[in-house]
Amino acid sequence: MRQWPKSLLNHIYAHRGYHDKPQIPENSLPAFRRAIERGWGAELDVHLLSDGTLAVFHDSDLQRCTGAKGNIEDLNVRSLKELRLEGTDNSIPLFDEVLELFEESGCPLIIELKAANNNHKALAREVCLRLDSYRGDFCLESFDFRVILEIRRFRPEFIRGQLAQNYFRSKENISGLLTLALTGLWSNVLTRPDFIAYKFSDRNEKHVRKAVDKKGLKEVSWTIRTREDFDRAIKWGCIPIFEKFDPEENEI
């Protein structure tokens, strides 16, 4: 198994930064600064814009977080910066802006790649090329196994992970066979991930336990929203991604 940087293993990760809505939006520079101030790592989401720029934002659809119509992949950097996050003065950050914050902080990143419109190859390559010169610790993950496969081909030395959940419970609008394949981590035979980032409430699925307990893959757990679940994740050796509470308050 590949050797992980200790920084990645010894940190906890604020989901989309340590946001505090409505004042501090998710995936905003203030949310990332707030995580750094506490010495935490952060999880974030990256999209590829129409002009090749990389931006940090969760949804493809702009409506929920900006009130605008359309998809982020159709924007260029100029139109991106005209939008504001969740009624605040904060704009959608560029990937470069977030990396600049974290590079000298000693706080690591879990970077989720958000593919859309079959741009998985271009997205994976642009992210990897940008990270070639990045001096901080990071790992990469995606729900789209094609992204993980592309990372394996292009930058096999980068730590990569497969995001997944029990899709039978989540009721995504996908075919039965694809539901079975994604839930069961069938793509692992091709992508050879270093870790599995599985929904915490679904972690006892047999295919997750086989990958983690028998094959030795690291386990990342998302998204943890209570202190009780956080303590369980730590006890079970998971790397936690959390939000909506401070896990360091009232530590025993």
C-alpha positions as CSV (number, residue, x, y, z in Angstrom):
1,M,0.0,0.0,0.0
2,R,1.1,3.5,-0.7
3,Q,2.6,5.6,2.1
4,W,0.3,8.4,3.2
5,P,1.6,11.8,4.4
6,K,1.1,11.9,8.2
7,S,-0.6,15.3,7.8
8,L,-3.5,13.7,5.8
9,L,-4.0,11.0,8.4
10,N,-3.7,13.1,11.5
11,H,-6.3,15.8,10.6
12,I,-10.0,16.2,10.7
13,Y,-11.8,17.8,7.7
14,A,-14.3,20.6,7.7
15,H,-16.9,19.9,5.0
16,R,-16.8,22.6,2.3
17,G,-14.7,24.6,4.8
18,Y,-15.9,25.5,8.3
19,H,-19.0,27.4,7.2
20,D,-21.6,29.0,9.4
21,K,-24.6,30.0,7.3
22,P,-25.9,32.5,6.5
23,Q,-22.9,34.6,7.5
24,I,-20.1,32.3,6.2
25,P,-21.2,30.4,3.1
26,E,-20.0,26.9,2.2
27,N,-16.9,26.6,-0.1
28,S,-16.1,30.3,0.6
29,L,-12.7,31.8,1.4
30,P,-13.9,32.9,4.9
31,A,-15.0,29.3,5.5
32,F,-11.6,28.0,4.5
33,R,-9.8,30.6,6.6
34,R,-11.9,29.6,9.6
35,A,-10.8,26.0,9.2
36,I,-7.2,26.9,8.9
37,E,-7.4,29.1,12.1
38,R,-8.5,26.0,14.0
39,G,-5.8,23.9,12.4
40,W,-8.2,21.7,10.6
41,G,-8.1,20.3,7.1
42,A,-10.9,21.0,4.6
43,E,-12.9,19.1,2.0
44,L,-13.8,21.1,-1.1
45,D,-15.4,20.7,-4.5
46,V,-13.8,21.6,-7.9
47,H,-15.5,22.3,-11.2
48,L,-14.1,23.1,-14.6
49,L,-15.4,26.3,-16.3
50,S,-15.9,26.8,-20.0
51,D,-12.6,28.7,-20.3
52,G,-10.5,26.0,-18.5
53,T,-10.6,27.8,-15.1
54,L,-11.0,25.7,-12.0
55,A,-13.5,27.0,-9.4
56,V,-14.6,25.8,-5.9
57,F,-18.3,25.2,-5.7
58,H,-20.5,22.2,-4.9
59,D,-23.4,22.1,-7.2
60,S,-23.3,22.2,-11.0
61,D,-26.6,24.2,-10.8
62,L,-25.9,27.7,-9.6
63,Q,-29.4,28.3,-8.1
64,R,-29.0,27.0,-4.5
65,C,-25.9,28.9,-3.6
66,T,-26.1,32.0,-5.8
67,G,-29.7,32.4,-6.9
68,A,-28.6,32.6,-10.5
69,K,-29.8,30.4,-13.3
70,G,-27.6,28.0,-15.3
71,N,-24.7,25.7,-14.6
72,I,-21.2,26.7,-13.4
73,E,-19.5,24.8,-16.2
74,D,-21.0,27.3,-18.7
75,L,-19.3,30.2,-17.0
76,N,-15.9,31.8,-17.6
77,V,-13.9,33.4,-14.9
78,R,-15.3,36.9,-15.5
79,S,-18.9,35.8,-15.2
80,L,-18.1,33.6,-12.3
81,K,-16.8,36.6,-10.3
82,E,-20.0,38.6,-10.9
83,L,-21.9,36.1,-8.7
84,R,-22.2,36.2,-4.9
85,L,-22.6,33.3,-2.5
86,E,-25.8,33.0,-0.5
87,G,-26.6,36.7,-0.2
88,T,-23.2,37.7,1.1
89,D,-20.4,39.7,-0.5
90,N,-18.3,36.6,-1.1
91,S,-17.7,35.5,-4.6
92,I,-17.1,31.9,-5.7
93,P,-13.4,31.2,-5.1
94,L,-11.0,30.0,-7.8
95,F,-9.2,26.8,-7.0
96,D,-5.9,28.8,-7.1
97,E,-7.2,31.1,-4.4
98,V,-8.0,28.3,-2.1
99,L,-4.7,26.5,-2.7
100,E,-2.9,29.7,-1.9
101,L,-4.6,29.9,1.5
102,F,-3.7,26.3,2.4
103,E,-0.2,26.0,0.9
104,E,1.7,27.4,3.8
105,S,-0.8,26.5,6.5
106,G,0.2,22.9,7.1
107,C,-3.5,21.9,6.9
108,P,-4.3,19.3,4.2
109,L,-7.1,19.1,1.7
110,I,-9.5,16.5,0.5
111,I,-10.3,17.6,-3.0
112,E,-13.5,16.3,-4.7
113,L,-13.6,16.6,-8.5
114,K,-17.1,17.3,-9.8
115,A,-17.4,16.1,-13.4
116,A,-20.3,17.2,-15.6
117,N,-21.2,16.8,-19.3
118,N,-18.5,14.1,-19.8
119,N,-15.7,16.5,-18.9
120,H,-14.1,13.9,-16.5
121,K,-10.9,13.6,-18.5
122,A,-10.3,17.4,-18.9
123,L,-11.3,18.1,-15.3
124,A,-9.0,15.4,-13.9
125,R,-6.0,16.6,-16.0
126,E,-6.5,20.3,-15.2
127,V,-6.6,19.6,-11.5
128,C,-3.6,17.3,-11.6
129,L,-1.6,19.8,-13.6
130,R,-2.3,22.5,-11.1
131,L,-1.4,20.3,-8.2
132,D,2.0,19.4,-9.7
133,S,3.4,22.7,-8.2
134,Y,1.4,22.7,-5.0
135,R,3.5,22.2,-1.9
136,G,0.8,21.2,0.6
137,D,-0.6,17.8,1.4
138,F,-3.8,16.7,-0.4
139,C,-5.7,13.7,-1.7
140,L,-8.3,13.5,-4.6
141,E,-11.7,11.9,-4.7
142,S,-14.8,11.7,-6.9
143,F,-18.1,10.0,-7.2
144,D,-17.3,9.5,-10.9
145,F,-15.1,6.5,-11.3
146,R,-14.0,7.8,-14.7
147,V,-12.3,10.7,-12.9
148,I,-10.5,8.3,-10.5
149,L,-9.4,6.2,-13.5
150,E,-8.0,9.2,-15.3
151,I,-6.1,10.3,-12.2
152,R,-4.6,6.8,-11.9
153,R,-3.5,7.0,-15.6
154,F,-2.2,10.6,-15.5
155,R,-0.8,11.0,-12.0
156,P,-0.6,7.5,-10.4
157,E,1.5,8.9,-7.5
158,F,-1.4,11.1,-6.3
159,I,-3.5,9.6,-3.5
160,R,-7.0,9.0,-4.9
161,G,-10.3,7.8,-3.4
162,Q,-13.7,6.6,-4.5
163,L,-16.7,8.4,-3.1
164,A,-19.8,6.3,-2.8
165,Q,-22.9,5.5,-0.8
166,N,-25.7,3.0,-0.8
167,Y,-27.5,4.2,-3.9
168,F,-30.5,1.9,-3.3
169,R,-31.2,4.1,-0.2
170,S,-30.4,7.4,-1.8
171,K,-32.8,6.7,-4.7
172,E,-30.7,8.5,-7.3
173,N,-32.2,8.5,-10.8
174,I,-29.9,5.9,-12.3
175,S,-30.4,2.4,-13.7
176,G,-30.6,-0.7,-11.5
177,L,-27.3,-2.2,-12.8
178,L,-25.5,1.1,-12.3
179,T,-27.0,1.4,-8.8
180,L,-25.6,-2.0,-8.0
181,A,-22.2,-1.2,-9.5
182,L,-21.7,2.1,-7.8
183,T,-23.0,0.9,-4.4
184,G,-20.8,-2.2,-4.6
185,L,-17.6,-0.4,-5.7
186,W,-17.2,-2.5,-8.8
187,S,-15.0,0.1,-10.4
188,N,-12.3,-0.5,-7.8
189,V,-10.8,-3.2,-9.9
190,L,-9.9,-0.6,-12.6
191,T,-9.3,2.5,-10.5
192,R,-7.3,0.9,-7.6
193,P,-8.2,3.6,-5.1
194,D,-6.2,4.3,-2.0
195,F,-9.2,5.0,0.1
196,I,-13.0,4.7,0.2
197,A,-15.0,7.8,1.1
198,Y,-18.4,6.2,2.0
199,K,-21.4,7.8,3.5
200,F,-21.0,7.2,7.3
201,S,-24.5,5.8,7.8
202,D,-23.8,3.2,5.1
203,R,-20.3,2.2,6.2
204,N,-21.4,-1.3,7.4
205,E,-22.2,-2.5,3.8
206,K,-20.2,-5.7,3.2
207,H,-18.3,-4.3,0.2
208,V,-17.1,-1.4,2.3
209,R,-15.9,-3.6,5.1
210,K,-14.2,-5.9,2.6
211,A,-12.3,-3.0,1.0
212,V,-11.3,-1.5,4.3
213,D,-11.0,-4.4,6.7
214,K,-9.7,-7.0,4.3
215,K,-7.9,-5.1,1.6
216,G,-6.5,-2.4,3.8
217,L,-7.9,0.7,2.1
218,K,-8.3,3.8,4.2
219,E,-11.8,4.8,5.2
220,V,-13.0,8.4,4.9
221,S,-16.5,9.1,6.4
222,W,-18.9,11.8,5.2
223,T,-20.8,13.8,6.2
224,I,-20.7,13.7,10.0
225,R,-23.1,16.2,11.8
226,T,-23.1,15.1,15.4
227,R,-20.4,14.8,18.1
228,E,-21.6,11.2,18.8
229,D,-21.0,10.1,15.2
230,F,-17.7,12.0,15.1
231,D,-16.5,10.1,18.2
232,R,-17.6,6.8,16.6
233,A,-15.7,7.6,13.4
234,I,-12.5,8.4,15.3
235,K,-12.9,5.3,17.4
236,W,-13.3,3.1,14.3
237,G,-10.2,4.6,12.6
238,C,-12.1,6.7,10.0
239,I,-11.0,10.0,8.6
240,P,-13.9,12.3,9.4
241,I,-15.5,14.9,7.2
242,F,-17.8,17.0,9.4
243,E,-20.0,20.1,9.4
244,K,-22.4,22.1,11.6
245,F,-20.6,21.6,14.9
246,D,-17.2,22.1,16.5
247,P,-15.8,18.7,17.3
248,E,-13.2,20.2,19.6
249,E,-15.7,21.7,22.0
250,N,-16.1,20.0,25.3
251,E,-13.6,17.3,24.4
252,I,-13.3,14.5,27.0
